[in-house]
Amino acid sequence: MNSSVRDALGFPAERPADGSRPPRPDFAAAAQQLGITEEQLREVLRRHRPERPAERGNQPPA
């Protein structure tokens, strides 16, 4: 993810050592900061979401 998008969403550069999670991002504010609509921001995030490994029981038959 682009660092300006990470900054706009309020994500820290690295995970906190205590394992805590950052607060949920304010998509409307982040989109405004980036000069795009909230829907455009959500679409970019959907397209660049990392693949999740197949969950137990949801794997295709071999």
CHARMM internal coordinates of N, CA and C (Angstrom, degrees):
IC EDIT
DIST 1 N 1 CA 1.4411
DIST 1 CA 1 C 1.5280
ANGL 1 N 1 CA 1 C 107.69
DIST 1 C 2 N 1.2919
ANGL 1 CA 1 C 2 N 115.79
DIHE 1 N 1 CA 1 C 2 N 137.81
DIST 2 N 2 CA 1.4547
ANGL 1 C 2 N 2 CA 123.31
DIHE 1 CA 1 C 2 N 2 CA 179.24
DIST 2 CA 2 C 1.5203
ANGL 2 N 2 CA 2 C 110.09
DIHE 1 C 2 N 2 CA 2 C -58.21
DIST 2 C 3 N 1.3396
ANGL 2 CA 2 C 3 N 117.12
DIHE 2 N 2 CA 2 C 3 N 139.30
DIST 3 N 3 CA 1.4678
ANGL 2 C 3 N 3 CA 120.08
DIHE 2 CA 2 C 3 N 3 CA -176.59
DIST 3 CA 3 C 1.5188
ANGL 3 N 3 CA 3 C 111.94
DIHE 2 C 3 N 3 CA 3 C -63.41
DIST 3 C 4 N 1.3437
ANGL 3 CA 3 C 4 N 119.18
DIHE 3 N 3 CA 3 C 4 N -32.69
DIST 4 N 4 CA 1.4654
ANGL 3 C 4 N 4 CA 119.32
DIHE 3 CA 3 C 4 N 4 CA 178.85
DIST 4 CA 4 C 1.5263
ANGL 4 N 4 CA 4 C 110.39
DIHE 3 C 4 N 4 CA 4 C -68.15
DIST 4 C 5 N 1.3183
ANGL 4 CA 4 C 5 N 117.95
DIHE 4 N 4 CA 4 C 5 N -34.48
DIST 5 N 5 CA 1.4652
ANGL 4 C 5 N 5 CA 121.02
DIHE 4 CA 4 C 5 N 5 CA 176.05
DIST 5 CA 5 C 1.5291
ANGL 5 N 5 CA 5 C 109.19
DIHE 4 C 5 N 5 CA 5 C -68.03
DIST 5 C 6 N 1.3200
ANGL 5 CA 5 C 6 N 117.14
DIHE 5 N 5 CA 5 C 6 N -44.43
DIST 6 N 6 CA 1.4746
ANGL 5 C 6 N 6 CA 121.13
DIHE 5 CA 5 C 6 N 6 CA 177.20
DIST 6 CA 6 C 1.5205
ANGL 6 N 6 CA 6 C 110.57
DIHE 5 C 6 N 6 CA 6 C -58.32
DIST 6 C 7 N 1.3408
ANGL 6 CA 6 C 7 N 116.50
DIHE 6 N 6 CA 6 C 7 N -44.34
DIST 7 N 7 CA 1.4621
ANGL 6 C 7 N 7 CA 120.55
DIHE 6 CA 6 C 7 N 7 CA 179.57
DIST 7 CA 7 C 1.5224
ANGL 7 N 7 CA 7 C 111.01
DIHE 6 C 7 N 7 CA 7 C -63.55
DIST 7 C 8 N 1.3409
ANGL 7 CA 7 C 8 N 117.21
DIHE 7 N 7 CA 7 C 8 N -45.10
DIST 8 N 8 CA 1.4600
ANGL 7 C 8 N 8 CA 121.29
DIHE 7 CA 7 C 8 N 8 CA -179.32
DIST 8 CA 8 C 1.5267
ANGL 8 N 8 CA 8 C 111.55
DIHE 7 C 8 N 8 CA 8 C -62.12
DIST 8 C 9 N 1.3409
ANGL 8 CA 8 C 9 N 116.12
DIHE 8 N 8 CA 8 C 9 N -35.69
DIST 9 N 9 CA 1.4638
ANGL 8 C 9 N 9 CA 120.15
DIHE 8 CA 8 C 9 N 9 CA 179.94
DIST 9 CA 9 C 1.5284
ANGL 9 N 9 CA 9 C 112.18
DIHE 8 C 9 N 9 CA 9 C -81.22
DIST 9 C 10 N 1.3302
ANGL 9 CA 9 C 10 N 116.60
DIHE 9 N 9 CA 9 C 10 N -10.29
DIST 10 N 10 CA 1.4585
ANGL 9 C 10 N 10 CA 120.36
DIHE 9 CA 9 C 10 N 10 CA 177.96
DIST 10 CA 10 C 1.5165
ANGL 10 N 10 CA 10 C 114.24
DIHE 9 C 10 N 10 CA 10 C 83.62
DIST 10 C 11 N 1.3390
ANGL 10 CA 10 C 11 N 117.40
DIHE 10 N 10 CA 10 C 11 N 18.53
DIST 11 N 11 CA 1.4579
ANGL 10 C 11 N 11 CA 120.35
DIHE 10 CA 10 C 11 N 11 CA 178.73
DIST 11 CA 11 C 1.5235
ANGL 11 N 11 CA 11 C 109.31
DIHE 10 C 11 N 11 CA 11 C -77.64
DIST 11 C 12 N 1.3287
ANGL 11 CA 11 C 12 N 118.25
DIHE 11 N 11 CA 11 C 12 N 133.74
DIST 12 N 12 CA 1.4657
ANGL 11 C 12 N 12 CA 119.98
DIHE 11 CA 11 C 12 N 12 CA 176.64
DIST 12 CA 12 C 1.5253
ANGL 12 N 12 CA 12 C 110.30
DIHE 11 C 12 N 12 CA 12 C -70.53
DIST 12 C 13 N 1.3241
ANGL 12 CA 12 C 13 N 116.83
DIHE 12 N 12 CA 12 C 13 N 156.83
DIST 13 N 13 CA 1.4697
ANGL 12 C 13 N 13 CA 121.43
DIHE 12 CA 12 C 13 N 13 CA 179.73
DIST 13 CA 13 C 1.5221
ANGL 13 N 13 CA 13 C 110.70
DIHE 12 C 13 N 13 CA 13 C -62.07
DIST 13 C 14 N 1.3358
ANGL 13 CA 13 C 14 N 116.26
DIHE 13 N 13 CA 13 C 14 N -34.59
DIST 14 N 14 CA 1.4661
ANGL 13 C 14 N 14 CA 120.97
DIHE 13 CA 13 C 14 N 14 CA 179.78
DIST 14 CA 14 C 1.5125
ANGL 14 N 14 CA 14 C 109.03
DIHE 13 C 14 N 14 CA 14 C -135.88
DIST 14 C 15 N 1.3338
ANGL 14 CA 14 C 15 N 115.88
DIHE 14 N 14 CA 14 C 15 N 155.12
DIST 15 N 15 CA 1.4639
ANGL 14 C 15 N 15 CA 119.87
DIHE 14 CA 14 C 15 N 15 CA 177.78
DIST 15 CA 15 C 1.5186
ANGL 15 N 15 CA 15 C 110.41
DIHE 14 C 15 N 15 CA 15 C -66.34
DIST 15 C 16 N 1.3236
ANGL 15 CA 15 C 16 N 117.63
DIHE 15 N 15 CA 15 C 16 N 142.27
DIST 16 N 16 CA 1.4599
ANGL 15 C 16 N 16 CA 119.71
DIHE 15 CA 15 C 16 N 16 CA 176.58
DIST 16 CA 16 C 1.5284
ANGL 16 N 16 CA 16 C 111.05
DIHE 15 C 16 N 16 CA 16 C -60.92
DIST 16 C 17 N 1.3122
ANGL 16 CA 16 C 17 N 115.88
DIHE 16 N 16 CA 16 C 17 N 145.18
DIST 17 N 17 CA 1.4658
ANGL 16 C 17 N 17 CA 121.10
DIHE 16 CA 16 C 17 N 17 CA -177.85
DIST 17 CA 17 C 1.5242
ANGL 17 N 17 CA 17 C 111.61
DIHE 16 C 17 N 17 CA 17 C -63.18
DIST 17 C 18 N 1.3284
ANGL 17 CA 17 C 18 N 117.37
DIHE 17 N 17 CA 17 C 18 N -28.05
DIST 18 N 18 CA 1.4713
ANGL 17 C 18 N 18 CA 119.85
DIHE 17 CA 17 C 18 N 18 CA -178.59
DIST 18 CA 18 C 1.5245
ANGL 18 N 18 CA 18 C 112.62
DIHE 17 C 18 N 18 CA 18 C -81.43
DIST 18 C 19 N 1.3423
ANGL 18 CA 18 C 19 N 117.29
DIHE 18 N 18 CA 18 C 19 N -0.13
DIST 19 N 19 CA 1.4611
ANGL 18 C 19 N 19 CA 120.77
DIHE 18 CA 18 C 19 N 19 CA 177.06
DIST 19 CA 19 C 1.5141
ANGL 19 N 19 CA 19 C 114.51
DIHE 18 C 19 N 19 CA 19 C 80.77
DIST 19 C 20 N 1.3371
ANGL 19 CA 19 C 20 N 118.09
DIHE 19 N 19 CA 19 C 20 N 3.80
DIST 20 N 20 CA 1.4611
ANGL 19 C 20 N 20 CA 120.10
DIHE 19 CA 19 C 20 N 20 CA 179.90
DIST 20 CA 20 C 1.5274
ANGL 20 N 20 CA 20 C 110.08
DIHE 19 C 20 N 20 CA 20 C -70.59
DIST 20 C 21 N 1.3101
ANGL 20 CA 20 C 21 N 115.38
DIHE 20 N 20 CA 20 C 21 N 159.44
DIST 21 N 21 CA 1.4553
ANGL 20 C 21 N 21 CA 120.92
DIHE 20 CA 20 C 21 N 21 CA 179.89
DIST 21 CA 21 C 1.5225
ANGL 21 N 21 CA 21 C 109.55
DIHE 20 C 21 N 21 CA 21 C -104.02
DIST 21 C 22 N 1.3340
ANGL 21 CA 21 C 22 N 116.96
DIHE 21 N 21 CA 21 C 22 N 146.13
DIST 22 N 22 CA 1.4633
ANGL 21 C 22 N 22 CA 119.34
DIHE 21 CA 21 C 22 N 22 CA 177.27
DIST 22 CA 22 C 1.5359
ANGL 22 N 22 CA 22 C 109.49
DIHE 21 C 22 N 22 CA 22 C -69.36
DIST 22 C 23 N 1.3324
ANGL 22 CA 22 C 23 N 117.69
DIHE 22 N 22 CA 22 C 23 N 160.57
DIST 23 N 23 CA 1.4632
ANGL 22 C 23 N 23 CA 119.30
DIHE 22 CA 22 C 23 N 23 CA 177.48
DIST 23 CA 23 C 1.5185
ANGL 23 N 23 CA 23 C 110.61
DIHE 22 C 23 N 23 CA 23 C -62.50
DIST 23 C 24 N 1.3208
ANGL 23 CA 23 C 24 N 116.22
DIHE 23 N 23 CA 23 C 24 N 158.09
DIST 24 N 24 CA 1.4618
ANGL 23 C 24 N 24 CA 120.46
DIHE 23 CA 23 C 24 N 24 CA 179.23
DIST 24 CA 24 C 1.5207
ANGL 24 N 24 CA 24 C 109.84
DIHE 23 C 24 N 24 CA 24 C -60.62
DIST 24 C 25 N 1.3253
ANGL 24 CA 24 C 25 N 116.32
DIHE 24 N 24 CA 24 C 25 N 140.42
DIST 25 N 25 CA 1.4641
ANGL 24 C 25 N 25 CA 119.20
DIHE 24 CA 24 C 25 N 25 CA -177.96
DIST 25 CA 25 C 1.5305
ANGL 25 N 25 CA 25 C 111.82
DIHE 24 C 25 N 25 CA 25 C -70.51
DIST 25 C 26 N 1.3135
ANGL 25 CA 25 C 26 N 115.60
DIHE 25 N 25 CA 25 C 26 N 150.43
DIST 26 N 26 CA 1.4603
ANGL 25 C 26 N 26 CA 122.78
DIHE 25 CA 25 C 26 N 26 CA 174.41
DIST 26 CA 26 C 1.5278
ANGL 26 N 26 CA 26 C 105.96
DIHE 25 C 26 N 26 CA 26 C -94.48
DIST 26 C 27 N 1.3337
ANGL 26 CA 26 C 27 N 116.44
DIHE 26 N 26 CA 26 C 27 N 96.10
DIST 27 N 27 CA 1.4598
ANGL 26 C 27 N 27 CA 120.96
DIHE 26 CA 26 C 27 N 27 CA -174.52
DIST 27 CA 27 C 1.5190
ANGL 27 N 27 CA 27 C 112.33
DIHE 26 C 27 N 27 CA 27 C -62.79
DIST 27 C 28 N 1.3278
ANGL 27 CA 27 C 28 N 117.83
DIHE 27 N 27 CA 27 C 28 N -37.76
DIST 28 N 28 CA 1.4644
ANGL 27 C 28 N 28 CA 120.67
DIHE 27 CA 27 C 28 N 28 CA -179.74
DIST 28 CA 28 C 1.5288
ANGL 28 N 28 CA 28 C 110.45
DIHE 27 C 28 N 28 CA 28 C -63.24
DIST 28 C 29 N 1.3360
ANGL 28 CA 28 C 29 N 116.85
DIHE 28 N 28 CA 28 C 29 N -46.39
DIST 29 N 29 CA 1.4606
ANGL 28 C 29 N 29 CA 120.80
DIHE 28 CA 28 C 29 N 29 CA -179.94
DIST 29 CA 29 C 1.5258
ANGL 29 N 29 CA 29 C 110.76
DIHE 28 C 29 N 29 CA 29 C -66.41
DIST 29 C 30 N 1.3278
ANGL 29 CA 29 C 30 N 117.07
DIHE 29 N 29 CA 29 C 30 N -40.83
DIST 30 N 30 CA 1.4620
ANGL 29 C 30 N 30 CA 120.87
DIHE 29 CA 29 C 30 N 30 CA 179.82
DIST 30 CA 30 C 1.5290
ANGL 30 N 30 CA 30 C 110.36
DIHE 29 C 30 N 30 CA 30 C -63.54
DIST 30 C 31 N 1.3226
ANGL 30 CA 30 C 31 N 117.33
DIHE 30 N 30 CA 30 C 31 N -43.68
DIST 31 N 31 CA 1.4665
ANGL 30 C 31 N 31 CA 121.04
DIHE 30 CA 30 C 31 N 31 CA 179.55
DIST 31 CA 31 C 1.5251
ANGL 31 N 31 CA 31 C 110.38
DIHE 30 C 31 N 31 CA 31 C -62.36
DIST 31 C 32 N 1.3187
ANGL 31 CA 31 C 32 N 116.33
DIHE 31 N 31 CA 31 C 32 N -43.16
DIST 32 N 32 CA 1.4596
ANGL 31 C 32 N 32 CA 120.21
DIHE 31 CA 31 C 32 N 32 CA 179.05
DIST 32 CA 32 C 1.5325
ANGL 32 N 32 CA 32 C 110.47
DIHE 31 C 32 N 32 CA 32 C -62.18
DIST 32 C 33 N 1.3192
ANGL 32 CA 32 C 33 N 117.04
DIHE 32 N 32 CA 32 C 33 N -42.39
DIST 33 N 33 CA 1.4631
ANGL 32 C 33 N 33 CA 121.71
DIHE 32 CA 32 C 33 N 33 CA 178.88
DIST 33 CA 33 C 1.5258
ANGL 33 N 33 CA 33 C 111.06
DIHE 32 C 33 N 33 CA 33 C -62.09
DIST 33 C 34 N 1.3339
ANGL 33 CA 33 C 34 N 116.39
DIHE 33 N 33 CA 33 C 34 N -35.11
DIST 34 N 34 CA 1.4596
ANGL 33 C 34 N 34 CA 121.35
DIHE 33 CA 33 C 34 N 34 CA -178.92
DIST 34 CA 34 C 1.5349
ANGL 34 N 34 CA 34 C 112.90
DIHE 33 C 34 N 34 CA 34 C -85.74
DIST 34 C 35 N 1.3322
ANGL 34 CA 34 C 35 N 117.39
DIHE 34 N 34 CA 34 C 35 N -9.77
DIST 35 N 35 CA 1.4579
ANGL 34 C 35 N 35 CA 121.18
DIHE 34 CA 34 C 35 N 35 CA 179.45
DIST 35 CA 35 C 1.5111
ANGL 35 N 35 CA 35 C 114.23
DIHE 34 C 35 N 35 CA 35 C 78.11
DIST 35 C 36 N 1.3424
ANGL 35 CA 35 C 36 N 116.31
DIHE 35 N 35 CA 35 C 36 N 28.45
DIST 36 N 36 CA 1.4674
ANGL 35 C 36 N 36 CA 121.71
DIHE 35 CA 35 C 36 N 36 CA 178.30
DIST 36 CA 36 C 1.5247
ANGL 36 N 36 CA 36 C 108.40
DIHE 35 C 36 N 36 CA 36 C -130.91
DIST 36 C 37 N 1.3362
ANGL 36 CA 36 C 37 N 116.11
DIHE 36 N 36 CA 36 C 37 N 172.70
DIST 37 N 37 CA 1.4594
ANGL 36 C 37 N 37 CA 119.22
DIHE 36 CA 36 C 37 N 37 CA 177.35
DIST 37 CA 37 C 1.5250
ANGL 37 N 37 CA 37 C 109.32
DIHE 36 C 37 N 37 CA 37 C -81.92
DIST 37 C 38 N 1.3122
ANGL 37 CA 37 C 38 N 114.71
DIHE 37 N 37 CA 37 C 38 N 160.71
DIST 38 N 38 CA 1.4698
ANGL 37 C 38 N 38 CA 119.58
DIHE 37 CA 37 C 38 N 38 CA 177.56
DIST 38 CA 38 C 1.5220
ANGL 38 N 38 CA 38 C 110.21
DIHE 37 C 38 N 38 CA 38 C -61.15
DIST 38 C 39 N 1.3293
ANGL 38 CA 38 C 39 N 117.33
DIHE 38 N 38 CA 38 C 39 N -39.39
DIST 39 N 39 CA 1.4681
ANGL 38 C 39 N 39 CA 120.37
DIHE 38 CA 38 C 39 N 39 CA 179.46
DIST 39 CA 39 C 1.5273
ANGL 39 N 39 CA 39 C 110.91
DIHE 38 C 39 N 39 CA 39 C -64.17
DIST 39 C 40 N 1.3336
ANGL 39 CA 39 C 40 N 118.05
DIHE 39 N 39 CA 39 C 40 N -39.17
DIST 40 N 40 CA 1.4669
ANGL 39 C 40 N 40 CA 120.48
DIHE 39 CA 39 C 40 N 40 CA 177.30
DIST 40 CA 40 C 1.5338
ANGL 40 N 40 CA 40 C 110.40
DIHE 39 C 40 N 40 CA 40 C -63.00
DIST 40 C 41 N 1.3261
ANGL 40 CA 40 C 41 N 116.84
DIHE 40 N 40 CA 40 C 41 N -41.89
DIST 41 N 41 CA 1.4623
ANGL 40 C 41 N 41 CA 120.59
DIHE 40 CA 40 C 41 N 41 CA 178.44
DIST 41 CA 41 C 1.5215
ANGL 41 N 41 CA 41 C 110.38
DIHE 40 C 41 N 41 CA 41 C -61.94
DIST 41 C 42 N 1.3202
ANGL 41 CA 41 C 42 N 117.26
DIHE 41 N 41 CA 41 C 42 N -46.71
DIST 42 N 42 CA 1.4685
ANGL 41 C 42 N 42 CA 120.38
DIHE 41 CA 41 C 42 N 42 CA -179.76
DIST 42 CA 42 C 1.5324
ANGL 42 N 42 CA 42 C 111.38
DIHE 41 C 42 N 42 CA 42 C -62.74
DIST 42 C 43 N 1.3254
ANGL 42 CA 42 C 43 N 117.17
DIHE 42 N 42 CA 42 C 43 N -37.18
DIST 43 N 43 CA 1.4673
ANGL 42 C 43 N 43 CA 120.38
DIHE 42 CA 42 C 43 N 43 CA 178.68
DIST 43 CA 43 C 1.5279
ANGL 43 N 43 CA 43 C 110.57
DIHE 42 C 43 N 43 CA 43 C -65.62
DIST 43 C 44 N 1.3244
ANGL 43 CA 43 C 44 N 117.57
DIHE 43 N 43 CA 43 C 44 N -42.93
DIST 44 N 44 CA 1.4679
ANGL 43 C 44 N 44 CA 120.78
DIHE 43 CA 43 C 44 N 44 CA 177.76
DIST 44 CA 44 C 1.5217
ANGL 44 N 44 CA 44 C 109.77
DIHE 43 C 44 N 44 CA 44 C -60.75
DIST 44 C 45 N 1.3217
ANGL 44 CA 44 C 45 N 116.39
DIHE 44 N 44 CA 44 C 45 N -44.33
DIST 45 N 45 CA 1.4708
ANGL 44 C 45 N 45 CA 119.71
DIHE 44 CA 44 C 45 N 45 CA -179.44
DIST 45 CA 45 C 1.5271
ANGL 45 N 45 CA 45 C 111.18
DIHE 44 C 45 N 45 CA 45 C -65.07
DIST 45 C 46 N 1.3311
ANGL 45 CA 45 C 46 N 117.76
DIHE 45 N 45 CA 45 C 46 N -37.59
DIST 46 N 46 CA 1.4774
ANGL 45 C 46 N 46 CA 120.74
DIHE 45 CA 45 C 46 N 46 CA 177.57
DIST 46 CA 46 C 1.5238
ANGL 46 N 46 CA 46 C 110.63
DIHE 45 C 46 N 46 CA 46 C -62.79
DIST 46 C 47 N 1.3355
ANGL 46 CA 46 C 47 N 116.73
DIHE 46 N 46 CA 46 C 47 N -43.15
DIST 47 N 47 CA 1.4649
ANGL 46 C 47 N 47 CA 120.63
DIHE 46 CA 46 C 47 N 47 CA -176.91
DIST 47 CA 47 C 1.5201
ANGL 47 N 47 CA 47 C 112.40
DIHE 46 C 47 N 47 CA 47 C -69.56
DIST 47 C 48 N 1.3319
ANGL 47 CA 47 C 48 N 117.06
DIHE 47 N 47 CA 47 C 48 N -26.61
DIST 48 N 48 CA 1.4640
ANGL 47 C 48 N 48 CA 120.27
DIHE 47 CA 47 C 48 N 48 CA -175.58
DIST 48 CA 48 C 1.5164
ANGL 48 N 48 CA 48 C 113.38
DIHE 47 C 48 N 48 CA 48 C -107.81
DIST 48 C 49 N 1.3208
ANGL 48 CA 48 C 49 N 116.24
DIHE 48 N 48 CA 48 C 49 N 17.31
DIST 49 N 49 CA 1.4690
ANGL 48 C 49 N 49 CA 120.23
DIHE 48 CA 48 C 49 N 49 CA 178.08
DIST 49 CA 49 C 1.5212
ANGL 49 N 49 CA 49 C 108.74
DIHE 48 C 49 N 49 CA 49 C -72.38
DIST 49 C 50 N 1.3387
ANGL 49 CA 49 C 50 N 117.62
DIHE 49 N 49 CA 49 C 50 N 133.39
DIST 50 N 50 CA 1.4671
ANGL 49 C 50 N 50 CA 119.06
DIHE 49 CA 49 C 50 N 50 CA 179.05
DIST 50 CA 50 C 1.5259
ANGL 50 N 50 CA 50 C 110.92
DIHE 49 C 50 N 50 CA 50 C -64.93
DIST 50 C 51 N 1.3065
ANGL 50 CA 50 C 51 N 114.97
DIHE 50 N 50 CA 50 C 51 N 148.08
DIST 51 N 51 CA 1.4640
ANGL 50 C 51 N 51 CA 120.51
DIHE 50 CA 50 C 51 N 51 CA 177.39
DIST 51 CA 51 C 1.5235
ANGL 51 N 51 CA 51 C 109.64
DIHE 50 C 51 N 51 CA 51 C -64.37
DIST 51 C 52 N 1.3169
ANGL 51 CA 51 C 52 N 116.24
DIHE 51 N 51 CA 51 C 52 N 137.85
DIST 52 N 52 CA 1.4680
ANGL 51 C 52 N 52 CA 120.29
DIHE 51 CA 51 C 52 N 52 CA 175.40
DIST 52 CA 52 C 1.5224
ANGL 52 N 52 CA 52 C 108.55
DIHE 51 C 52 N 52 CA 52 C -94.58
DIST 52 C 53 N 1.3224
ANGL 52 CA 52 C 53 N 116.69
DIHE 52 N 52 CA 52 C 53 N 139.86
DIST 53 N 53 CA 1.4643
ANGL 52 C 53 N 53 CA 117.71
DIHE 52 CA 52 C 53 N 53 CA 176.20
DIST 53 CA 53 C 1.5304
ANGL 53 N 53 CA 53 C 109.72
DIHE 52 C 53 N 53 CA 53 C -64.03
DIST 53 C 54 N 1.3131
ANGL 53 CA 53 C 54 N 115.59
DIHE 53 N 53 CA 53 C 54 N 152.09
DIST 54 N 54 CA 1.4690
ANGL 53 C 54 N 54 CA 119.85
DIHE 53 CA 53 C 54 N 54 CA 178.81
DIST 54 CA 54 C 1.5275
ANGL 54 N 54 CA 54 C 109.87
DIHE 53 C 54 N 54 CA 54 C -57.19
DIST 54 C 55 N 1.3162
ANGL 54 CA 54 C 55 N 115.32
DIHE 54 N 54 CA 54 C 55 N 133.12
DIST 55 N 55 CA 1.4582
ANGL 54 C 55 N 55 CA 119.37
DIHE 54 CA 54 C 55 N 55 CA 179.10
DIST 55 CA 55 C 1.5209
ANGL 55 N 55 CA 55 C 109.75
DIHE 54 C 55 N 55 CA 55 C -79.00
DIST 55 C 56 N 1.2996
ANGL 55 CA 55 C 56 N 115.00
DIHE 55 N 55 CA 55 C 56 N 155.34
DIST 56 N 56 CA 1.4541
ANGL 55 C 56 N 56 CA 121.02
DIHE 55 CA 55 C 56 N 56 CA 179.40
DIST 56 CA 56 C 1.5330
ANGL 56 N 56 CA 56 C 109.37
DIHE 55 C 56 N 56 CA 56 C -55.56
DIST 56 C 57 N 1.2912
ANGL 56 CA 56 C 57 N 116.91
DIHE 56 N 56 CA 56 C 57 N 128.28
DIST 57 N 57 CA 1.4525
ANGL 56 C 57 N 57 CA 121.74
DIHE 56 CA 56 C 57 N 57 CA 178.87
DIST 57 CA 57 C 1.5133
ANGL 57 N 57 CA 57 C 113.57
DIHE 56 C 57 N 57 CA 57 C 89.39
DIST 57 C 58 N 1.3268
ANGL 57 CA 57 C 58 N 118.55
DIHE 57 N 57 CA 57 C 58 N -12.83
DIST 58 N 58 CA 1.4527
ANGL 57 C 58 N 58 CA 121.53
DIHE 57 CA 57 C 58 N 58 CA 179.95
DIST 58 CA 58 C 1.5247
ANGL 58 N 58 CA 58 C 111.96
DIHE 57 C 58 N 58 CA 58 C -105.91
DIST 58 C 59 N 1.3107
ANGL 58 CA 58 C 59 N 116.42
DIHE 58 N 58 CA 58 C 59 N 15.29
DIST 59 N 59 CA 1.4535
ANGL 58 C 59 N 59 CA 119.16
DIHE 58 CA 58 C 59 N 59 CA -178.27
DIST 59 CA 59 C 1.5199
ANGL 59 N 59 CA 59 C 109.63
DIHE 58 C 59 N 59 CA 59 C -83.37
DIST 59 C 60 N 1.3343
ANGL 59 CA 59 C 60 N 116.29
DIHE 59 N 59 CA 59 C 60 N 142.28
DIST 60 N 60 CA 1.4749
ANGL 59 C 60 N 60 CA 118.93
DIHE 59 CA 59 C 60 N 60 CA 179.18
DIST 60 CA 60 C 1.5249
ANGL 60 N 60 CA 60 C 110.13
DIHE 59 C 60 N 60 CA 60 C -66.36
DIST 60 C 61 N 1.3302
ANGL 60 CA 60 C 61 N 116.61
DIHE 60 N 60 CA 60 C 61 N 151.38
DIST 61 N 61 CA 1.4724
ANGL 60 C 61 N 61 CA 119.83
DIHE 60 CA 60 C 61 N 61 CA 178.62
DIST 61 CA 61 C 1.5228
ANGL 61 N 61 CA 61 C 110.96
DIHE 60 C 61 N 61 CA 61 C -61.83
DIST 61 C 62 N 1.3126
ANGL 61 CA 61 C 62 N 115.87
DIHE 61 N 61 CA 61 C 62 N 145.14
DIST 62 N 62 CA 1.4759
ANGL 61 C 62 N 62 CA 121.05
DIHE 61 CA 61 C 62 N 62 CA -178.34
DIST 62 CA 62 C 1.4983
ANGL 62 N 62 CA 62 C 110.78
DIHE 61 C 62 N 62 CA 62 C -80.44
END
COOR INIT
IC SEED 1 N 1 CA 1 C
IC BUILD
